[in-house]
Amino acid sequence: MANFAKSHVPRFSAEVYQNEYLPEGGREVNAIVTVTATGGGTTGGVPLFAAGTDAATTGGMRDPAIPGNAAVIVMIDCSGSMDQPPTKMRNAREATAAAIDTVRDGVAFAVVAGTHQAAEVYPGGGRLAVADPTTRSQAKAALRKLTAGGGTAIGTWLRLADRLLSSADVAIRHGILLTDGRNEHESAKDLRATLDACAGRFTCDARGVGTDWEVKEVTGIASALLGSADIVADPDHLAEDFTRMMEAAMGKEVADVSLRLWTPQNAEVVFVKQVAPTVEDLTGRRSPSGPRSGDYPTGSWGDESRDYHICVRVPDAGVGQEMLAARVSLVLPGPGGGPAQTLSQGLVRAVWTDDMAVSTSINPQVAHYTGQAELAQAIQQGLDARKSGDLDGATAKLGRAVQLASASGNEDTAKLLSKVVDVVDAATGTVRLKAKVAEADEMTLETRSTKTVRVKK
């Protein structure tokens, strides 16, 4: 997908945070790698992101005259349930129009209507349109004809999006998917096969509108396609959310960035996880890239920063010995299948010591993100226990989540938890399950459970 001639490759930096000291017999090395991309296309002009969006971290600017090296597909659920109430379909049309208005001139785009099958709404004929005032106006006129009816087979929407996106010779390929219901007209196995086929070909943000959709389905789509997932419980807020999503997509500068991890002989990778801005386990997505090295996909980047937790098990060595436990690189595939381009790298070390004070100290970054990953897991387990009727288990897990959210300063998650449990004592994690919980509140907590906060400076 990468196209170097046209894209503005940001500068990447990698900072490693760890306690490199291991006790005698110690083998497990943990490190947080902060990867930051800056300066992609920062040539003056309009802001990349609207203020207040998740991606608005660097204030990058771009000249709007730069031709787009991107293609984007908006997939709108048009199943029968989108007519209940009828305002939902209207909100979806308006949100898609707002997203189209946000597509930068020169960017290729299309709109797909999704039911139990997928249909091209605009421009049609298996093509993509190139954004300009005329095509945006035509696309919005086509949207006005959309009506609700039929079932839901999300895999067919994604496969059509993949076909359309693959026709474009661009670096950035992105999808935005909206659904209001469960994927009832294809099997979970079929959807999984589609996600496997589309993974690495384009990224996709997924949104559930209302409360009749399945959280694990929507978050699973976003996870597989390295995008974001969220709930828009009130359809009136769809346009605002779609605008933010499209602005973030327009801010991406480079695709197909991989995190390459080299480890020495007889070492093994325990896990590789993205831990900020959300928790995403990448361990199972490794593809071999050479002797003792493997690549983990990270998707598309604009001006932004992400944190990764790497855990490596190394061979035991004697006190006073030291070794390179891992080398972490950010790489881009080479043009025409040539050698990969290294964007940045960091080193993870292991040093054996008999000084217990030094070896038992936990690096603050590692401790913080270990807690954030546990927080996400405790919420998921607590909500699953609540749904299955295990109220004691739910109370224990959600209480632990409250404790972790409070200790780490994750105020957004703490607020979401307080809508599901009554907090007696946040510091000890003492809570009572609420007798009545609004479905939207429970779904919001589950959907956003993986969002993390960074270490307090």
Phi, psi and chi 1 to 4 in degrees:
 res  aa     phi    psi   chi1   chi2   chi3   chi4
   1 MET       -  -30.7  -88.9 -156.1  -76.9      -
   2 ALA   -65.8  138.4      -      -      -      -
   3 ASN  -133.7   96.6 -175.3  -30.9      -      -
   4 PHE   -71.8  -30.4  -56.9  109.7      -      -
   5 ALA   -63.1  -30.6      -      -      -      -
   6 LYS  -103.8  -25.8  -61.2  177.3 -172.5  173.1
   7 SER   -89.8  155.5   62.8      -      -      -
   8 HIS  -100.7  101.7  -58.3  -96.4      -      -
   9 VAL   -79.2  120.2  179.4      -      -      -
  10 PRO   -65.8  163.1  -12.8   26.1      -      -
  11 ARG   -83.7  130.5  -70.9 -173.8  -60.0  -82.9
  12 PHE  -106.2  140.8  -80.8   78.2      -      -
  13 SER  -130.3  150.3   65.0      -      -      -
  14 ALA  -130.3  120.9      -      -      -      -
  15 GLU  -112.2  133.5  -66.2  174.9  -85.7      -
  16 VAL  -106.2  129.2  176.1      -      -      -
  17 TYR  -117.2  122.0  -60.3   91.0      -      -
  18 GLN  -163.1  162.9   66.3  163.3  135.4      -
  19 ASN  -102.1  107.4  175.9   11.4      -      -
  20 GLU   -77.0   -8.1   62.2  -97.0   42.6      -
  21 TYR   -85.1  128.1  -67.1  100.4      -      -
  22 LEU  -116.1  145.8  -64.2  178.0      -      -
  23 PRO   -73.3  166.5   28.0  -33.5      -      -
  24 GLU   -56.2  128.6 -168.7  171.3    2.7      -
  25 GLY    87.3   -9.1      -      -      -      -
  26 GLY   -71.1  141.3      -      -      -      -
  27 ARG  -130.9  -16.5  -65.4 -173.9   55.6 -155.2
  28 GLU   -97.0  123.3 -152.1  158.9  -86.8      -
  29 VAL  -112.2  125.6 -178.5      -      -      -
  30 ASN  -115.6  140.4  -76.1  -85.9      -      -
  31 ALA  -148.8  145.8      -      -      -      -
  32 ILE  -103.0  127.7  -60.9  -63.5      -      -
  33 VAL  -111.4  116.8 -178.2      -      -      -
  34 THR   -94.1  117.0  -64.6      -      -      -
  35 VAL  -105.8  126.7  177.6      -      -      -
  36 THR  -126.0  131.2  -55.9      -      -      -
  37 ALA  -112.1  127.8      -      -      -      -
  38 THR  -138.3  154.4   53.6      -      -      -
  39 GLY    80.1   12.2      -      -      -      -
  40 GLY   -71.8  109.8      -      -      -      -
  41 GLY    64.6   27.1      -      -      -      -
  42 THR   -84.3   75.9   54.3      -      -      -
  43 THR  -112.7   19.4   54.9      -      -      -
  44 GLY    87.3  153.8      -      -      -      -
  45 GLY   130.2 -135.4      -      -      -      -
  46 VAL   -91.1  152.2  -66.0      -      -      -
  47 PRO   -63.4  144.1  -18.8   29.3      -      -
  48 LEU   -65.9  -38.7  -81.3  167.4      -      -
  49 PHE  -129.9  150.8  -53.3  107.8      -      -
  50 ALA   -72.9  145.9      -      -      -      -
  51 ALA   -59.7  139.6      -      -      -      -
  52 GLY    93.9   -9.5      -      -      -      -
  53 THR   -81.4  160.0   68.3      -      -      -
  54 ASP   -57.9  -33.8  -70.0  -17.5      -      -
  55 ALA   -83.1   -7.1      -      -      -      -
  56 ALA   -80.7   67.0      -      -      -      -
  57 THR  -106.6  -18.5   53.8      -      -      -
  58 THR  -125.8   -8.6   57.0      -      -      -
  59 GLY    65.8   30.7      -      -      -      -
  60 GLY   -61.7  150.7      -      -      -      -
  61 MET  -123.5  150.9  -51.5  -72.1  -79.9      -
  62 ARG  -140.0  143.3  178.1 -161.1  -91.1  125.0
  63 ASP   -72.1  119.2 -175.5  -19.7      -      -
  64 PRO   -66.4  -11.2   21.5  -30.2      -      -
  65 ALA   -82.0  -12.7      -      -      -      -
  66 ILE   -63.8  125.5  -65.2  171.5      -      -
  67 PRO   -62.5  144.5   18.8  -27.9      -      -
  68 GLY   -71.7  133.4      -      -      -      -
  69 ASN  -109.0   44.7 -170.0   22.5      -      -
  70 ALA  -144.6  156.9      -      -      -      -
  71 ALA  -137.2  141.2      -      -      -      -
  72 VAL  -138.5  139.6   63.5      -      -      -
  73 ILE  -119.6  132.1  -52.3  -77.5      -      -
  74 VAL  -103.7  122.9 -177.0      -      -      -
  75 MET  -108.4  116.2  -66.9  160.4  -91.0      -
  76 ILE  -108.9  130.7  -41.5  166.7      -      -
  77 ASP   -67.1  121.4 -169.7  -24.3      -      -
  78 CYS  -120.6   24.4  -67.8      -      -      -
  79 SER   -68.0  167.4   61.3      -      -      -
  80 GLY   -55.8  -33.5      -      -      -      -
  81 SER   -67.9  -16.4   56.9      -      -      -
  82 MET   -69.0   -7.9  -75.0  -67.6  -74.6      -
  83 ASP   -95.7    8.3 -128.1    1.8      -      -
  84 GLN  -123.3   94.1  -61.7  161.5   15.0      -
  85 PRO   -79.9  166.6   31.3  -35.0      -      -
  86 PRO   -59.4  -25.0  -23.2   32.3      -      -
  87 THR   -63.6  -23.2   49.3      -      -      -
  88 LYS   -63.5  -43.9 -159.3 -167.0  -68.3 -179.0
  89 MET   -65.6  -39.5 -167.8   71.4 -134.5      -
  90 ARG   -62.8  -44.0 -170.9 -173.5   74.6 -135.0
  91 ASN   -61.3  -39.0  -72.8  130.9      -      -
  92 ALA   -65.8  -40.5      -      -      -      -
  93 ARG   -63.4  -44.5  -74.5 -166.4  -63.5  -96.4
  94 GLU   -65.6  -39.1  -71.2  170.9   -3.6      -
  95 ALA   -64.6  -41.9      -      -      -      -
  96 THR   -66.4  -38.3  -53.1      -      -      -
  97 ALA   -61.5  -41.3      -      -      -      -
  98 ALA   -64.2  -39.5      -      -      -      -
  99 ALA   -64.5  -42.1      -      -      -      -
 100 ILE   -62.2  -38.2  -72.0  166.1      -      -
 101 ASP   -62.9  -23.3  -82.6  -25.2      -      -
 102 THR   -89.9  -12.6  -46.0      -      -      -
 103 VAL   -67.0  128.7  176.4      -      -      -
 104 ARG   -71.3  145.2 -158.5  172.6   61.3 -113.1
 105 ASP   -52.6  135.9  -82.5   -1.4      -      -
 106 GLY    92.9  -11.2      -      -      -      -
 107 VAL   -84.5  135.5  169.7      -      -      -
 108 ALA   -77.7  140.9      -      -      -      -
 109 PHE  -152.0  162.9   77.4  101.5      -      -
 110 ALA  -156.2  162.2      -      -      -      -
 111 VAL  -123.0  132.9 -179.3      -      -      -
 112 VAL  -120.5  134.1  166.7      -      -      -
 113 ALA   -96.9  129.2      -      -      -      -
 114 GLY  -111.8  127.1      -      -      -      -
 115 THR  -132.6 -131.8   56.7      -      -      -
 116 HIS   -78.9   -1.2   50.0  -78.0      -      -
 117 GLN  -144.4  175.2   53.6 -163.7   17.3      -
 118 ALA  -116.1  137.6      -      -      -      -
 119 ALA  -129.7  141.7      -      -      -      -
 120 GLU   -80.4  120.4  -64.8  173.9   45.9      -
 121 VAL   -87.4  -43.3  174.6      -      -      -
 122 TYR  -159.1  139.1 -178.3   83.1      -      -
 123 PRO   -84.8  -11.9   31.4  -35.1      -      -
 124 GLY    89.3  171.9      -      -      -      -
 125 GLY    71.2   22.2      -      -      -      -
 126 GLY    69.7   20.4      -      -      -      -
 127 ARG  -113.9  171.9  -61.3  170.9  -60.8  116.0
 128 LEU  -114.9  147.5  -64.2  169.3      -      -
 129 ALA   -92.5  157.0      -      -      -      -
 130 VAL  -103.4  125.7  175.7      -      -      -
 131 ALA   -65.4  127.4      -      -      -      -
 132 ASP  -158.4  174.8   62.9   26.5      -      -
 133 PRO   -54.9  -36.1  -28.8   36.2      -      -
 134 THR   -70.3  -49.1  -58.6      -      -      -
 135 THR   -68.2  -34.2   55.3      -      -      -
 136 ARG   -63.9  -41.4  -80.8 -167.8  -73.5  -96.1
 137 SER   -64.6  -41.6  176.5      -      -      -
 138 GLN   -64.6  -40.8  -71.1  169.4  -12.4      -
 139 ALA   -63.4  -41.9      -      -      -      -
 140 LYS   -68.2  -31.8  -71.4 -172.7  -75.6 -174.6
 141 ALA   -67.1  -39.6      -      -      -      -
 142 ALA   -64.7  -36.0      -      -      -      -
 143 LEU   -60.6  -36.0  -75.1  175.2      -      -
 144 ARG   -63.7  -17.9  -71.4 -166.5  -78.6  -87.1
 145 LYS   -89.1   -4.9  -61.7  170.8 -172.6  169.5
 146 LEU   -69.3  135.3  -76.1 -177.2      -      -
 147 THR  -131.0  163.4   54.7      -      -      -
 148 ALA   -94.8  140.2      -      -      -      -
 149 GLY   168.8  140.5      -      -      -      -
 150 GLY   105.9 -173.0      -      -      -      -
 151 GLY  -101.2 -157.9      -      -      -      -
 152 THR  -135.4  116.9  -54.4      -      -      -
 153 ALA  -138.0   87.8      -      -      -      -
 154 ILE   -64.6  -31.0  -66.0  172.4      -      -
 155 GLY   -57.5  -36.9      -      -      -      -
 156 THR   -67.0  -33.3   64.7      -      -      -
 157 TRP   -66.6  -44.5  -43.2   -6.0      -      -
 158 LEU   -67.5  -36.5  -68.4  165.8      -      -
 159 ARG   -67.9  -38.3  -74.4 -170.2 -175.0  -88.3
 160 LEU   -66.1  -42.8  175.4   55.6      -      -
 161 ALA   -58.9  -41.6      -      -      -      -
 162 ASP   -62.4  -43.6 -176.7   37.3      -      -
 163 ARG   -62.0  -44.5  -76.6 -161.2  -59.6  -83.8
 164 LEU   -65.7  -45.4  -68.3  168.4      -      -
 165 LEU   -66.3  -34.9  -71.7  167.3      -      -
 166 SER   -70.4  -14.2   64.2      -      -      -
 167 SER   -79.6   -8.5   70.0      -      -      -
 168 ALA  -101.5  132.5      -      -      -      -
 169 ASP   -88.6   77.4  177.9   21.9      -      -
 170 VAL  -136.2  162.5  -66.3      -      -      -
 171 ALA   -82.6  -42.0      -      -      -      -
 172 ILE  -103.9  120.6  -50.4  -69.1      -      -
 173 ARG  -121.6  125.6  -64.8 -172.3  175.6   99.0
 174 HIS  -141.1  144.9 -167.0   78.8      -      -
 175 GLY  -123.5  151.2      -      -      -      -
 176 ILE  -125.7  125.0  -72.4  175.9      -      -
 177 LEU  -124.0  130.2 -176.2  147.7      -      -
 178 LEU  -119.5  129.5  173.3   73.4      -      -
 179 THR  -137.4  154.1 -176.3      -      -      -
 180 ASP  -120.8    3.4   82.6  -39.0      -      -
 181 GLY  -144.9 -178.8      -      -      -      -
 182 ARG   -81.4  154.6  -69.0  167.8  177.8   81.2
 183 ASN   -81.8   73.7 -162.3   40.3      -      -
 184 GLU   -87.5  -12.2  -69.1  171.0  -21.9      -
 185 HIS  -110.0   21.1  -69.2   81.8      -      -
 186 GLU  -153.6  159.7   70.0 -179.4  -15.7      -
 187 SER   -78.8  158.1   68.1      -      -      -
 188 ALA   -59.8  -33.4      -      -      -      -
 189 LYS   -65.3  -40.7 -174.5  178.6  170.7 -173.2
 190 ASP   -64.7  -43.2  -76.3  -13.6      -      -
 191 LEU   -63.4  -41.9  178.1   57.7      -      -
 192 ARG   -60.7  -42.2 -175.9   71.3 -107.9  168.0
 193 ALA   -62.8  -39.2      -      -      -      -
 194 THR   -64.7  -45.1  -64.1      -      -      -
 195 LEU   -62.2  -40.2  -67.5  172.4      -      -
 196 ASP   -62.9  -39.1  -70.2  -16.9      -      -
 197 ALA   -70.6  -33.0      -      -      -      -
 198 CYS   -89.2  -17.8  -66.0      -      -      -
 199 ALA   -59.1  130.9      -      -      -      -
 200 GLY    85.5  -10.3      -      -      -      -
 201 ARG   -95.2  -33.8  -66.7  173.8   59.3   78.9
 202 PHE  -156.8  158.8   66.1   96.9      -      -
 203 THR   -97.0  158.3   54.4      -      -      -
 204 CYS  -150.4  127.1 -174.6      -      -      -
 205 ASP   -90.3  137.6  -64.9  -39.9      -      -
 206 ALA  -122.5  138.5      -      -      -      -
 207 ARG  -130.6  137.7  -64.7  -66.5 -175.5  -93.6
 208 GLY  -105.6  128.5      -      -      -      -
 209 VAL  -107.7  138.7   60.5      -      -      -
 210 GLY    78.8 -152.8      -      -      -      -
 211 THR  -134.3   17.4   55.6      -      -      -
 212 ASP  -102.8   13.3  -67.1  -30.7      -      -
 213 TRP  -105.6  169.6   49.1  -80.3      -      -
 214 GLU  -100.3  117.7 -172.2   62.6   51.5      -
 215 VAL   -57.8  -46.4  171.9      -      -      -
 216 LYS   -65.4  -27.4  -74.9 -179.7  172.9   60.6
 217 GLU   -68.4  -50.3 -104.4  171.8   21.0      -
 218 VAL   -67.4  -43.9  169.0      -      -      -
 219 THR   -68.6  -31.0   54.7      -      -      -
 220 GLY   -66.1  -38.3      -      -      -      -
 221 ILE   -64.2  -48.4  -69.2  164.6      -      -
 222 ALA   -63.6  -40.6      -      -      -      -
 223 SER   -64.3  -47.3  173.4      -      -      -
 224 ALA   -62.9  -33.5      -      -      -      -
 225 LEU  -106.4   19.2  -57.9 -179.3      -      -
 226 LEU    54.8   37.7  -61.4  174.2      -      -
 227 GLY  -115.6 -170.1      -      -      -      -
 228 SER   -99.6  156.6   66.9      -      -      -
 229 ALA  -129.2  145.1      -      -      -      -
 230 ASP  -160.3  166.8 -152.4   -9.1      -      -
 231 ILE  -104.6  139.0  179.1  173.7      -      -
 232 VAL  -118.9   86.0 -173.6      -      -      -
 233 ALA   -62.8  -38.7      -      -      -      -
 234 ASP  -102.2  112.8 -178.0   -8.8      -      -
 235 PRO   -56.6  -21.3  -24.1   34.2      -      -
 236 ASP   -62.7  -19.6  -75.9  -13.5      -      -
 237 HIS   -96.0    6.2  -64.6  152.0      -      -
 238 LEU   -62.9  -44.4  -94.3 -180.0      -      -
 239 ALA   -59.9  -42.9      -      -      -      -
 240 GLU   -60.7  -45.0 -176.8 -173.9  -29.3      -
 241 ASP   -68.2  -42.3 -175.0   73.4      -      -
 242 PHE   -63.4  -39.0  -95.2   45.3      -      -
 243 THR   -62.1  -45.1  -58.6      -      -      -
 244 ARG   -61.2  -44.5  -84.0 -157.3  -57.9  -93.6
 245 MET   -61.0  -44.6  -94.3 -165.3  -65.7      -
 246 MET   -68.6  -37.0 -170.1   61.8   82.6      -
 247 GLU   -61.1  -42.4  -78.9  167.8  -16.4      -
 248 ALA   -63.4  -42.0      -      -      -      -
 249 ALA   -62.8  -40.6      -      -      -      -
 250 MET   -67.6  -19.1  -68.2  -61.5  100.0      -
 251 GLY   -85.0   -6.5      -      -      -      -
 252 LYS   -74.1  137.4  -60.3  -61.1 -177.6 -173.7
 253 GLU  -114.5  -26.7  -61.4  -78.2   -0.8      -
 254 VAL  -147.0  137.9   57.8      -      -      -
 255 ALA  -109.0  172.8      -      -      -      -
 256 ASP    61.1   31.2  -65.4  -24.2      -      -
 257 VAL   -77.7  131.4  178.0      -      -      -
 258 SER  -116.9  148.0  -68.4      -      -      -
 259 LEU   -94.1  113.6 -171.9  149.3      -      -
 260 ARG   -99.0  127.0  177.1  166.7  -67.5  175.5
 261 LEU  -117.6  116.7 -170.8   62.4      -      -
 262 TRP  -101.3  135.4  173.6   92.6      -      -
 263 THR  -129.4  151.4   49.2      -      -      -
 264 PRO   -72.4  171.9   24.0  -30.8      -      -
 265 GLN   -58.5  139.7 -157.2  154.7    6.0      -
 266 ASN    69.4    8.7  -59.9  -38.9      -      -
 267 ALA   -94.8  155.3      -      -      -      -
 268 GLU  -134.0  145.7   60.6  175.9  -56.2      -
 269 VAL   -82.7  120.8  178.1      -      -      -
 270 VAL   -79.9  -49.9  179.9      -      -      -
 271 PHE  -161.7  159.1   62.5   75.5      -      -
 272 VAL  -132.5  119.4  174.8      -      -      -
 273 LYS  -129.8  137.9  -64.6  176.7 -175.2  175.1
 274 GLN   -76.0  133.4  177.8 -175.1  -73.0      -
 275 VAL  -121.8   -6.6  -73.4      -      -      -
 276 ALA  -153.5  137.8      -      -      -      -
 277 PRO   -81.4   -8.4   28.3  -34.5      -      -
 278 THR  -138.0  161.5   55.7      -      -      -
 279 VAL   -85.1  125.2  176.5      -      -      -
 280 GLU  -144.9  114.8 -171.5   67.1   62.0      -
 281 ASP   -78.7  116.9 -166.1  -17.9      -      -
 282 LEU  -101.2   -0.5  -57.5  174.9      -      -
 283 THR   -52.5  -46.1  -46.4      -      -      -
 284 GLY   -77.9   -1.2      -      -      -      -
 285 ARG  -100.3   11.0  -57.8 -170.0 -168.1 -170.5
 286 ARG   -64.3  136.9  177.9 -174.5  174.3  106.4
 287 SER  -124.0  134.4   57.1      -      -      -
 288 PRO   -60.7  140.5  -17.0   28.7      -      -
 289 SER  -131.5   12.6   57.4      -      -      -
 290 GLY   148.1  178.1      -      -      -      -
 291 PRO   -58.1  121.1  -19.4   29.9      -      -
 292 ARG    62.0   22.2  -58.1 -163.4  -59.5  -81.3
 293 SER  -135.5  151.4   79.5      -      -      -
 294 GLY  -144.6  153.9      -      -      -      -
 295 ASP  -108.2  138.5  -72.2   -1.8      -      -
 296 TYR  -118.3  126.0  -58.9   83.4      -      -
 297 PRO   -70.9  140.3   28.3  -34.0      -      -
 298 THR  -122.2   -4.5   69.1      -      -      -
 299 GLY    82.0 -146.4      -      -      -      -
 300 SER   -97.2  149.0  -57.2      -      -      -
 301 TRP  -129.5  142.8  -72.2   71.5      -      -
 302 GLY  -117.4 -144.6      -      -      -      -
 303 ASP   -81.4  104.0  -80.5   24.2      -      -
 304 GLU  -165.2  172.3   58.7 -170.9  -67.4      -
 305 SER  -136.3  138.3 -177.1      -      -      -
 306 ARG  -136.0  155.0  -55.8 -179.7 -159.4  168.8
 307 ASP  -116.6  141.0  -68.3  -20.7      -      -
 308 TYR  -126.9  137.6  -63.1   88.4      -      -
 309 HIS  -104.5  121.6 -174.2  171.8      -      -
 310 ILE  -116.3  130.7  -71.5  157.4      -      -
 311 CYS  -125.4  124.1 -178.7      -      -      -
 312 VAL  -126.5  137.3  176.2      -      -      -
 313 ARG  -102.2  118.8 -164.7  171.7  -72.0  123.3
 314 VAL  -108.3  160.7  -65.5      -      -      -
 315 PRO   -64.6  146.5  -13.1   24.2      -      -
 316 ASP   -66.2  144.8 -174.8   17.6      -      -
 317 ALA  -138.5  165.7      -      -      -      -
 318 GLY   -78.8  161.7      -      -      -      -
 319 VAL   -56.7  134.3  170.0      -      -      -
 320 GLY    94.0  -14.4      -      -      -      -
 321 GLN   -79.1  152.8  -60.8  -73.5  107.0      -
 322 GLU  -142.3  155.2   67.4  174.8   88.2      -
 323 MET  -151.4  161.0   71.0 -179.0  -67.0      -
 324 LEU   -81.8  112.9 -180.0   61.2      -      -
 325 ALA   -82.2  -29.2      -      -      -      -
 326 ALA  -166.5  151.3      -      -      -      -
 327 ARG  -120.0  123.9 -176.6  169.7   58.6 -119.8
 328 VAL  -106.7  124.5 -175.2      -      -      -
 329 SER  -126.5  149.8  -51.0      -      -      -
 330 LEU  -101.8  123.5  -82.8  -62.0      -      -
 331 VAL  -129.8  153.2  -62.4      -      -      -
 332 LEU  -116.5  143.1  -88.7  175.8      -      -
 333 PRO   -62.6  141.7   17.2  -26.1      -      -
 334 GLY   -72.8  151.7      -      -      -      -
 335 PRO   -58.4  135.2  -18.0   28.5      -      -
 336 GLY    62.9   27.6      -      -      -      -
 337 GLY    78.5   14.2      -      -      -      -
 338 GLY   -75.5 -173.6      -      -      -      -
 339 PRO   -58.3  144.2  -18.2   28.5      -      -
 340 ALA   -66.1  148.4      -      -      -      -
 341 GLN   -94.2  122.3  175.3 -173.3   -5.2      -
 342 THR   -85.3  122.9  -59.6      -      -      -
 343 LEU   -91.7  -33.0  -55.9  172.2      -      -
 344 SER  -171.2  161.0 -178.0      -      -      -
 345 GLN  -152.5  158.5   68.2  176.2   26.4      -
 346 GLY  -139.0  156.6      -      -      -      -
 347 LEU  -113.4  138.6  -55.4  177.8      -      -
 348 VAL  -111.3  125.4  179.9      -      -      -
 349 ARG  -111.6  159.6  -61.9  169.2   64.4 -126.6
 350 ALA  -133.6  128.0      -      -      -      -
 351 VAL  -131.2  126.5 -178.7      -      -      -
 352 TRP   -93.2  134.3  -78.5  -94.5      -      -
 353 THR  -140.8  154.8  178.0      -      -      -
 354 ASP  -100.7    9.4   54.4    7.4      -      -
 355 ASP   -85.3  100.9 -176.1  -22.4      -      -
 356 MET   -61.9  -35.4  -71.8  -63.6  -73.5      -
 357 ALA   -61.6  -38.4      -      -      -      -
 358 VAL   -76.6  -44.4  173.0      -      -      -
 359 SER   -75.3  -22.5   66.2      -      -      -
 360 THR   -93.4   -3.7   55.7      -      -      -
 361 SER   -73.6  129.7  168.8      -      -      -
 362 ILE   -98.6  129.7  -61.2  175.9      -      -
 363 ASN   -58.8  133.3  175.5  -87.9      -      -
 364 PRO   -58.0  -37.5  -20.4   28.5      -      -
 365 GLN   -66.1  -43.7  -59.4  -98.1   -3.2      -
 366 VAL   -63.8  -45.0  171.4      -      -      -
 367 ALA   -61.4  -43.5      -      -      -      -
 368 HIS   -61.8  -49.4  173.3   81.4      -      -
 369 TYR   -75.8  -25.5  -75.5  122.3      -      -
 370 THR   -61.9  -41.0  -58.5      -      -      -
 371 GLY   -66.4  -39.0      -      -      -      -
 372 GLN   -66.8  -38.1  -67.0  -68.7  -72.3      -
 373 ALA   -67.0  -39.3      -      -      -      -
 374 GLU   -65.8  -37.1 -172.3 -167.9  -16.0      -
 375 LEU   -59.4  -48.6  168.1   59.9      -      -
 376 ALA   -60.0  -42.4      -      -      -      -
 377 GLN   -67.7  -40.1 -173.1  178.5   39.3      -
 378 ALA   -63.9  -39.1      -      -      -      -
 379 ILE   -63.6  -49.0  -69.2  170.0      -      -
 380 GLN   -59.4  -46.4  -68.6  -70.6  -23.9      -
 381 GLN   -67.0  -38.1  -69.4  173.3  -18.3      -
 382 GLY   -64.5  -44.5      -      -      -      -
 383 LEU   -68.7  -37.8  -68.8  175.4      -      -
 384 ASP   -63.4  -40.9  -73.2  -13.7      -      -
 385 ALA   -64.3  -40.7      -      -      -      -
 386 ARG   -62.1  -42.8 -171.7  176.3  176.9  -82.1
 387 LYS   -66.1  -32.6  -75.7  173.2 -167.1  167.8
 388 SER   -86.8    0.1   68.0      -      -      -
 389 GLY    89.2    4.8      -      -      -      -
 390 ASP   -85.9   83.0  175.5    8.7      -      -
 391 LEU   -71.0  -34.8  -58.4 -173.7      -      -
 392 ASP   -65.2  -44.6  -71.8  -15.2      -      -
 393 GLY   -63.2  -41.0      -      -      -      -
 394 ALA   -63.5  -43.1      -      -      -      -
 395 THR   -62.2  -43.7  -56.6      -      -      -
 396 ALA   -64.2  -47.2      -      -      -      -
 397 LYS   -68.9  -44.4  -71.4  -67.2 -178.4 -175.0
 398 LEU   -70.9  -29.7  -66.1  172.5      -      -
 399 GLY   -64.5  -43.1      -      -      -      -
 400 ARG   -62.9  -39.0  175.9   62.1  176.1  151.7
 401 ALA   -62.3  -43.0      -      -      -      -
 402 VAL   -60.1  -44.0  165.2      -      -      -
 403 GLN   -60.8  -46.3 -173.4  179.7   29.8      -
 404 LEU   -67.3  -41.2  -71.5  163.1      -      -
 405 ALA   -63.2  -41.2      -      -      -      -
 406 SER   -65.7  -46.2  171.1      -      -      -
 407 ALA   -65.9  -33.0      -      -      -      -
 408 SER   -93.7   -3.1   64.8      -      -      -
 409 GLY    75.2   22.5      -      -      -      -
 410 ASN   -84.0   80.2 -166.1  -28.5      -      -
 411 GLU   -67.7  -35.9  -68.0  171.6    9.9      -
 412 ASP   -62.3  -45.0  -71.3  -14.3      -      -
 413 THR   -68.3  -37.2  -59.7      -      -      -
 414 ALA   -59.9  -41.0      -      -      -      -
 415 LYS   -65.0  -41.9  -80.9  178.3 -165.8  163.8
 416 LEU   -65.0  -39.4  -65.2  174.7      -      -
 417 LEU   -63.5  -36.4  -80.0  160.5      -      -
 418 SER   -67.9  -11.4   70.3      -      -      -
 419 LYS   -89.3  -10.1  -66.2 -176.6  177.1 -179.8
 420 VAL  -109.7  -30.0  176.5      -      -      -
 421 VAL  -130.2  153.6  -65.4      -      -      -
 422 ASP   -88.7  120.6  -68.9  -43.8      -      -
 423 VAL   -86.9  116.9  179.5      -      -      -
 424 VAL   -86.4  -47.3  179.3      -      -      -
 425 ASP  -149.8  106.2 -175.2  -14.8      -      -
 426 ALA   -64.4  -37.6      -      -      -      -
 427 ALA   -63.0  -36.0      -      -      -      -
 428 THR   -98.6   -5.4   60.4      -      -      -
 429 GLY    74.3   28.8      -      -      -      -
 430 THR   -87.0  118.2  -52.3      -      -      -
 431 VAL  -139.6  163.4  -58.1      -      -      -
 432 ARG  -124.3  137.1  -77.5 -169.4  -61.1  -92.7
 433 LEU   -66.2  136.9  -66.0 -177.3      -      -
 434 LYS   -71.1  141.8  -73.8 -174.0 -175.9  -74.5
 435 ALA   -67.4  -39.8      -      -      -      -
 436 LYS  -124.8  128.4  -76.6 -170.7  176.7  177.7
 437 VAL  -127.4  129.9  176.7      -      -      -
 438 ALA   -63.4  136.3      -      -      -      -
 439 GLU   -57.7  -38.9 -163.9  169.0   12.8      -
 440 ALA   -62.8  -36.7      -      -      -      -
 441 ASP   -67.4  -42.4  -70.8  -24.1      -      -
 442 GLU   -65.5  -42.9 -174.2  174.7    0.5      -
 443 MET   -67.8  -35.7  -70.9  175.9   73.0      -
 444 THR   -64.6  -44.4  -57.5      -      -      -
 445 LEU   -60.1  -45.4  175.1   60.8      -      -
 446 GLU   -65.8  -43.5 -173.7  176.1   -0.9      -
 447 THR   -65.7  -38.2  -52.4      -      -      -
 448 ARG   -98.1   11.3  -62.8 -179.8 -174.8  169.6
 449 SER   -62.9  -26.0   61.0      -      -      -
 450 THR   -88.8   -1.5   58.3      -      -      -
 451 LYS   -74.2  132.4  -70.5 -166.4  175.5  179.8
 452 THR  -116.1  167.4   56.8      -      -      -
 453 VAL  -113.8  154.5  -70.7      -      -      -
 454 ARG   -82.5  165.5  -56.0 -162.4   96.4  147.5
 455 VAL   -63.0  135.0  179.3      -      -      -
 456 LYS   -66.1  132.0  -68.8  176.2 -171.9  168.5
 457 LYS   -76.5      -  -61.9  -62.6 -179.9 -167.8
